[in-house]
Amino acid sequence: MGQKIVLLRTRHLGARARNNSPGPQLSLYSTVCDGGRGSSESGAAQLRRWISARARRRGFLRSVCPSLPGRSARVRATVASRGPKCGRLDCEQSAWTIRLAKRQARIFEVPISYSGRSYGEGKKINWRDGLRALGAIVRFAFSDLIYERDEHGSQILVRLSRAPRFNTWMAETIRSYCGQRLLEIGSGVGNLTRQLVPRTQYVASDINPLYLDALSALSLERPYLKSSYCDVTDIDSFPRLETGFDTVVCLNVIEHLEFDRAALSNMRSVLAEGGRAVILVPHNQWNFGTLDTVLGHHRRYSKESLREVAEDAGFVVRDIFEFNRIGTPAWFLNGKILRRDTFGLFQIWMLDLLTPLFRRIDWLLPFPGLSLIAVLERREVSREETLVTLDHLVPARSS
């Protein structure tokens, strides 16, 4: 099932409710709706029971709750408590809806019964309220604050999704190396996935449950596309095919890992003989700055160090080339000089606007590429080579 969000609305909340922030309401709601762990009652049953009890006590309800129980329910229900506030619950409703839509939620508005009101009891809406609503729509349409700051760099990924031309450029650069049975590791919110489908079999994977929700929504109308949890450091979490994948795509992942050799070895294990791994990593350690720190990068690579890591993991290196030269001065400016911890929205818009030009002149620019792309091929290794290689995959721990 895909990500489903239910918006429940009833009558005016009153002064007491207006003084409460959306955060506590959603926190309570997510706790009650979570029927996936330690509870024999389904999330839907808890939802019905909670609505009934709350409506009897206060005569109103205005909350956001996912229709799916379990861990995903708990995380998804926090979405509307994040991001900018407009100070009025009427405006907040517009803000919540926009943020949920940006997370590709399927939104349903469900009426529930309540006692009617006279004109004197009702809300007095005038033209000022209409202007406030329009202002809220415009304001939150430009907001990227739909995820909490976390170790996954969710906010930066969402911001990069505003550059579809750049994502298309990246996808077209690696498309010719991709086969029909493809495993994508670290799919995020599906920026690349949308560009590489359709395939005969496509598994989009990640470790972030919020991203897996977005990927599940993509698979609803694509029977060949599956979403799956996959921790690249844990071989048991990898999805597998009987015949093996002919391609593993892993962009901007292994630089986050302490043991990158072991991760590449795990990818090799799910490939069919002769299968390819397409790896993208950040280039040049001298360009390591605050943006790398925020994203959780352990390192940036040179061609030599990337080749060494790949060969230690049992791959044959077919090609290593640079990508996105224009991004190098921008990364240096933001991460080394200005020491920013995110990309400016205006910068992302300009990147997307100018990407067609950058693609034409990229090879002429005097800068090194911001990223390296490696095309690796699985080869069979002898037992002796395996024993030697294993010593390099995970460094021995001192006792």
C-alpha positions as MATLAB code, in Angstrom:
seq = 'MGQKIVLLRTRHLGARARNNSPGPQLSLYSTVCDGGRGSSESGAAQLRRWISARARRRGFLRSVCPSLPGRSARVRATVASRGPKCGRLDCEQSAWTIRLAKRQARIFEVPISYSGRSYGEGKKINWRDGLRALGAIVRFAFSDLIYERDEHGSQILVRLSRAPRFNTWMAETIRSYCGQRLLEIGSGVGNLTRQLVPRTQYVASDINPLYLDALSALSLERPYLKSSYCDVTDIDSFPRLETGFDTVVCLNVIEHLEFDRAALSNMRSVLAEGGRAVILVPHNQWNFGTLDTVLGHHRRYSKESLREVAEDAGFVVRDIFEFNRIGTPAWFLNGKILRRDTFGLFQIWMLDLLTPLFRRIDWLLPFPGLSLIAVLERREVSREETLVTLDHLVPARSS';
ca = [
       0.000    0.000    0.000;
       1.104    3.554   -0.562;
       1.287    6.388    1.845;
      -2.218    7.476    2.880;
      -3.057   10.451    5.052;
      -6.516   11.179    6.391;
      -7.499   14.742    7.220;
     -10.364   14.839    9.707;
     -12.286   18.073   10.198;
     -15.166   19.056   12.384;
     -16.573   22.170   13.941;
     -14.823   25.232   15.353;
     -12.191   24.378   17.968;
     -12.853   27.271   20.323;
     -10.499   29.495   22.293;
      -9.100   26.712   24.440;
      -7.986   24.674   21.432;
      -6.550   27.701   19.622;
      -4.080   28.162   22.449;
      -2.728   24.632   21.950;
       0.050   24.097   19.414;
      -0.369   21.407   16.729;
       2.654   19.517   18.092;
       1.038   18.065   21.253;
      -2.178   17.145   19.383;
      -0.204   15.225   16.764;
       2.040   13.612   19.348;
      -0.998   12.257   21.206;
      -2.616   11.163   17.964;
       0.438    9.299   16.704;
       0.786    7.451   20.002;
      -2.835    6.324   19.992;
      -2.799    5.363   16.322;
       0.302    3.213   16.646;
      -1.144   -0.289   16.791;
       1.792   -2.026   15.148;
       3.948   -2.746   18.187;
       2.956   -4.034   21.603;
      -0.749   -3.827   20.834;
      -3.297   -6.393   19.714;
      -5.625   -3.674   18.475;
      -5.280   -2.490   14.881;
      -4.444    1.109   14.084;
      -7.835    1.539   12.374;
      -9.706    0.263   15.445;
      -7.722    2.560   17.736;
      -8.397    5.433   15.370;
     -12.168    4.876   15.499;
     -12.139    4.502   19.278;
     -10.042    7.612   19.794;
     -12.159    9.745   17.449;
     -15.325    8.694   19.278;
     -13.905    9.406   22.738;
     -12.370   12.745   21.769;
     -15.498   13.914   19.989;
     -17.619   13.116   23.052;
     -15.294   14.979   25.405;
     -14.677   18.125   23.410;
     -16.979   17.965   20.429;
     -14.244   18.646   17.950;
     -11.343   17.019   16.167;
      -8.728   18.423   13.914;
      -5.694   16.213   13.430;
      -3.653   14.357   10.861;
      -3.173   10.625   11.107;
      -1.923    7.966    8.672;
      -4.142    5.044    7.866;
      -1.341    2.528    8.283;
      -0.422    1.145   11.735;
       3.041    0.487   13.092;
       6.334    2.321   12.951;
       5.451    4.232    9.777;
       2.332    5.602   11.447;
       4.342    7.009   14.296;
       6.847    8.779   12.068;
       4.398   10.036    9.468;
       2.107   11.614   12.001;
       4.801   14.119   13.004;
       4.888   15.807    9.602;
       2.414   18.572   10.296;
       4.051   19.668   13.524;
       7.212   20.712   11.674;
       8.033   23.743    9.629;
       6.908   27.367    9.715;
       3.738   28.344   11.538;
       1.276   31.023   10.519;
      -0.284   31.548   13.942;
      -3.886   30.575   13.101;
      -5.306   27.090   12.903;
      -7.183   27.966    9.704;
      -3.866   28.829    8.080;
      -2.208   25.807    9.676;
      -4.643   23.525    7.874;
      -3.476   24.889    4.519;
       0.157   24.570    5.619;
      -0.309   20.965    6.741;
      -2.001   19.996    3.499;
       0.746   21.571    1.372;
       3.535   19.884    3.318;
       1.800   16.518    3.114;
       1.267   16.940   -0.634;
       4.950   17.760   -1.067;
       5.719   14.455    0.604;
       3.548   12.806   -2.074;
       0.932   11.680    0.417;
      -2.451   10.587   -0.898;
      -4.810   12.903    0.928;
      -8.438   12.145    1.762;
     -10.808   14.502    3.549;
     -13.292   12.527    5.598;
     -16.378   14.237    7.136;
     -17.608   13.166   10.547;
     -20.974   13.999   12.068;
     -21.433   16.727   14.686;
     -24.200   18.908   16.000;
     -25.003   21.976   13.917;
     -24.372   25.581   14.941;
     -26.344   28.748   14.685;
     -24.928   31.807   12.959;
     -23.968   33.298   16.307;
     -22.015   30.202   17.277;
     -20.224   29.855   13.983;
     -16.993   31.342   12.716;
     -17.248   34.832   11.247;
     -15.263   34.565    8.032;
     -14.647   37.718    6.018;
     -12.414   38.924    3.193;
      -9.434   39.202    5.551;
      -9.606   35.467    6.219;
      -9.611   34.851    2.475;
      -6.451   36.922    2.076;
      -4.817   35.092    4.982;
      -5.603   31.750    3.369;
      -4.156   32.862    0.022;
      -1.090   34.211    1.813;
      -0.615   30.892    3.625;
      -0.870   28.956    0.360;
       1.760   31.154   -1.311;
       4.052   31.158    1.714;
       4.066   27.444    2.362;
       4.233   26.576   -1.324;
       7.809   27.930   -1.218;
       8.731   26.152    2.020;
      10.942   23.042    2.064;
      10.436   22.383    5.783;
       8.553   19.117    5.405;
      11.099   16.856    7.136;
      12.912   17.172   10.436;
      16.663   17.693   10.383;
      18.083   14.203   10.718;
      21.134   12.087   10.039;
      19.769   11.196    6.601;
      19.938   14.763    5.275;
      16.198   14.682    4.515;
      15.826   18.440    4.119;
      18.715   18.674    1.644;
      17.321   15.778   -0.410;
      13.921   17.460   -0.592;
      15.554   20.684   -1.713;
      17.507   18.842   -4.427;
      14.229   17.371   -5.677;
      13.432   20.920   -6.850;
      16.091   20.447   -9.548;
      14.492   17.838  -11.846;
      16.688   18.839  -14.808;
      19.804   18.091  -12.768;
      18.394   14.711  -11.694;
      17.639   13.953  -15.341;
      21.238   14.823  -16.274;
      22.550   12.431  -13.616;
      20.190    9.651  -14.729;
      21.059   10.032  -18.403;
      24.760    9.915  -17.549;
      24.429    6.433  -16.026;
      21.466    5.093  -18.036;
      23.567    3.250  -20.620;
      25.259    1.231  -17.860;
      21.960    0.019  -16.342;
      20.336   -3.313  -17.124;
      16.750   -4.518  -16.702;
      17.076   -6.107  -13.223;
      18.116   -3.158  -11.128;
      18.649   -2.613   -7.404;
      18.960    1.012   -6.338;
      20.556    1.540   -2.922;
      19.889    4.774   -1.074;
      16.948    5.798   -3.253;
      15.935    8.631   -0.919;
      12.666   10.257   -1.972;
      12.901    8.759   -5.473;
      14.593   11.622   -7.357;
      16.617    9.170   -9.472;
      14.086    6.334   -9.387;
      11.584    8.368  -11.411;
      14.215    8.902  -14.088;
      15.373    5.284  -14.432;
      12.000    3.501  -14.598;
      10.571    1.503  -16.288;
      12.637   -1.706  -15.991;
      11.736   -5.374  -16.009;
      12.461   -5.508  -12.285;
      13.364   -2.508  -10.169;
      13.923   -2.509   -6.395;
      14.272    0.929   -4.790;
      15.699    0.700   -1.277;
      16.623    2.860    1.687;
      16.982    2.715    5.484;
      14.883    5.792    6.264;
      11.208    4.822    6.895;
      10.060    8.246    5.665;
      11.773    7.679    2.322;
      10.350    4.156    2.095;
       6.865    5.658    2.391;
       7.530    7.902   -0.601;
       8.987    4.979   -2.575;
       5.955    2.810   -1.766;
       3.700    5.496   -3.208;
       5.711    5.384   -6.459;
       5.149    1.637   -6.814;
       1.332    1.777   -6.714;
       0.944    2.047  -10.477;
       4.254    0.388  -11.413;
       4.019   -3.390  -10.875;
       7.703   -3.873  -11.743;
       8.795   -1.448   -8.988;
       9.212   -2.587   -5.400;
      10.435   -0.692   -2.355;
      12.533   -2.430    0.255;
      14.499   -1.726    3.404;
      18.208   -2.261    2.723;
      21.133   -1.438    4.994;
      24.190   -1.572    2.773;
      26.342   -2.603    5.743;
      24.133   -5.618    6.562;
      24.244   -8.364    3.941;
      21.135  -10.056    5.404;
      18.985   -6.971    4.665;
      19.672   -7.012    0.907;
      16.774   -7.910   -1.396;
      17.686  -10.728   -3.776;
      16.628  -12.194   -7.097;
      16.976  -15.849   -8.064;
      19.001  -14.898  -11.114;
      20.777  -12.022   -9.382;
      20.568   -8.335  -10.258;
      22.362   -7.257  -13.404;
      22.826   -3.726  -12.023;
      23.270   -2.149   -8.616;
      23.055    1.651   -8.576;
      24.441    3.339   -5.477;
      24.773    7.110   -5.642;
      26.094    9.225   -2.755;
      26.024    6.400   -0.204;
      29.395    4.783    0.548;
      31.006    8.072    1.606;
      28.649    7.934    4.610;
      30.081    4.602    5.781;
      33.055    3.830    7.949;
      33.703    0.531    6.158;
      33.145    1.315    2.480;
      34.954   -1.816    1.248;
      32.574   -4.096    3.126;
      29.575   -2.248    1.650;
      30.888   -2.703   -1.893;
      31.507   -6.374   -1.191;
      27.876   -6.738   -0.071;
      26.678   -5.145   -3.324;
      28.853   -7.536   -5.308;
      27.217  -10.526   -3.575;
      23.747   -9.754   -5.011;
      24.973   -9.244   -8.585;
      24.768  -11.893  -11.261;
      28.036  -12.918  -12.878;
      29.126  -10.064  -15.149;
      26.711   -7.682  -13.428;
      27.622   -4.041  -12.903;
      27.680   -1.694   -9.959;
      27.355    2.004  -10.776;
      28.748    4.050   -7.902;
      28.761    7.836   -7.454;
      30.881    9.427   -4.718;
      32.065   12.969   -3.860;
      35.407   13.936   -5.420;
      38.511   15.520   -3.847;
      39.193   15.556   -0.118;
      40.370   19.204   -0.290;
      36.741   20.180   -0.976;
      35.502   18.610    2.292;
      33.499   21.303    4.144;
      30.471   22.001    6.318;
      28.037   20.555    3.771;
      29.902   17.228    3.947;
      29.762   17.330    7.734;
      26.002   18.001    7.777;
      25.416   15.163    5.307;
      27.476   12.763    7.421;
      30.300   12.192    4.931;
      33.356   10.363    6.252;
      35.489   11.220    3.242;
      35.716   12.379   -0.348;
      37.482   10.242   -2.945;
      40.174   10.508   -5.579;
      40.170    8.260   -8.646;
      43.035    6.269   -7.148;
      41.384    5.716   -3.762;
      38.053    4.747   -5.355;
      39.781    2.257   -7.645;
      41.635    0.717   -4.711;
      38.471    0.321   -2.629;
      36.555   -1.244   -5.553;
      39.298   -3.736   -6.393;
      39.669   -4.726   -2.737;
      35.935   -5.553   -2.762;
      36.385   -7.937   -5.706;
      35.281   -5.690   -8.602;
      36.922   -5.069  -11.929;
      36.945   -1.317  -12.589;
      35.638   -0.699  -16.103;
      35.571    3.091  -15.956;
      35.896    6.029  -13.561;
      34.968    9.504  -14.762;
      34.172   12.929  -13.344;
      30.705   14.428  -13.193;
      29.346   17.957  -12.595;
      32.372   20.248  -12.871;
      30.260   23.372  -12.377;
      29.264   22.083   -8.924;
      32.836   22.177   -7.567;
      33.192   25.983   -7.129;
      29.631   26.190   -5.755;
      30.368   23.461   -3.182;
      33.672   25.125   -2.229;
      31.960   28.501   -1.805;
      29.107   27.157    0.352;
      30.997   24.559    2.373;
      34.499   25.978    2.748;
      34.130   29.763    2.572;
      30.569   30.583    3.677;
      30.429   27.431    5.847;
      26.733   26.877    5.219;
      24.840   23.791    6.336;
      22.338   23.677    3.465;
      21.822   24.868   -0.098;
      19.969   28.104   -0.715;
      16.625   27.682   -2.465;
      17.628   30.332   -5.007;
      20.795   28.370   -5.773;
      18.774   25.227   -6.452;
      16.427   27.127   -8.756;
      19.383   28.554  -10.667;
      20.984   25.110  -10.873;
      17.825   23.659  -12.371;
      17.368   26.609  -14.743;
      20.939   26.500  -16.030;
      21.446   22.717  -16.124;
      20.821   22.481  -19.920;
      23.666   24.991  -20.403;
      25.935   23.273  -17.866;
      25.489   19.942  -19.640;
      26.781   21.424  -22.885;
      29.818   23.189  -21.446;
      30.718   20.868  -18.552;
      33.590   19.199  -20.397;
      35.091   22.605  -21.243;
      35.291   23.869  -17.645;
      38.717   23.964  -15.930;
      37.396   22.594  -12.606;
      37.579   18.976  -11.456;
      34.206   17.230  -11.197;
      32.289   17.532   -7.960;
      31.602   13.775   -8.134;
      33.183   10.605   -9.479;
      31.177    7.881  -11.197;
      32.659    4.383  -11.221;
      31.396    1.514  -13.385;
      32.393   -1.743  -11.703;
      31.937   -5.329  -12.874;
      31.619   -8.442  -10.782;
      34.339  -10.999  -11.350;
      34.920  -14.366   -9.705;
      37.840  -14.398   -7.291;
      39.873  -17.352   -6.111;
      39.811  -18.572   -2.526;
      43.299  -17.170   -1.940;
      42.261  -13.753   -3.245;
      39.147  -13.841   -1.051;
      41.153  -14.498    2.107;
      43.525  -11.663    1.308;
      40.657   -9.302    0.440;
      38.725  -10.006    3.641;
      41.632   -8.663    5.670;
      41.150   -5.275    3.993;
      37.356   -5.037    4.141;
      36.966   -4.369    7.878;
      40.065   -3.204    9.736;
      41.011   -5.369   12.717;
      39.899   -3.924   16.067;
      42.521   -3.503   18.727;
      41.880   -5.488   21.899;
];
